[in-house]
Amino acid sequence: MPPSATAGQGFLLTINGSGFTSGSVVYWNTVVHNSASIMTNQITVQISASDIATAGMIPVYVHSSGGIYGNGVNSNTVTFTVN
């Protein structure tokens, strides 16, 4: 994942990790973004210009369906900087 982006300019976000499934979705500032591409260790999702219209700190995490109790699992949250 790039460490930051300029406000008002959309981009393709790549998240590296492990255990991603076909049911994994990316939460960008509490809004669900369906993935453009999902592999076991990498997810890409399009972030639009309106998603980063203003500068600030954006929480980002991945929610994968399934898990031990069937409710799914959240990844660690990473803070993304919008300049």
C-alpha positions, 0 to 999 in steps of 0.5 A: 500500500502506498503510504499516502496520496494527494487529495482529489486524485483517485488511485489503485490501492494494493494491500499485501497480507495473507488469508484473503478470500473471495469474500474479502472486502476493503473498508476505507474510512468505514465504507466498504469497497469491493475488491478489483482483484483478490489473491490469497496474499494480495487485494487491489481496490480502486479508490476514487477521487471522491474517496480522498476529496480532503486531506486527513488520516483514513483507517483502512482494513480488510474484512474476510468472511468465514473464520472460526465462528463464521462471523468473519475476521478483520485485519489490523487497521492501517492509517492512510495519509491523504495530503 
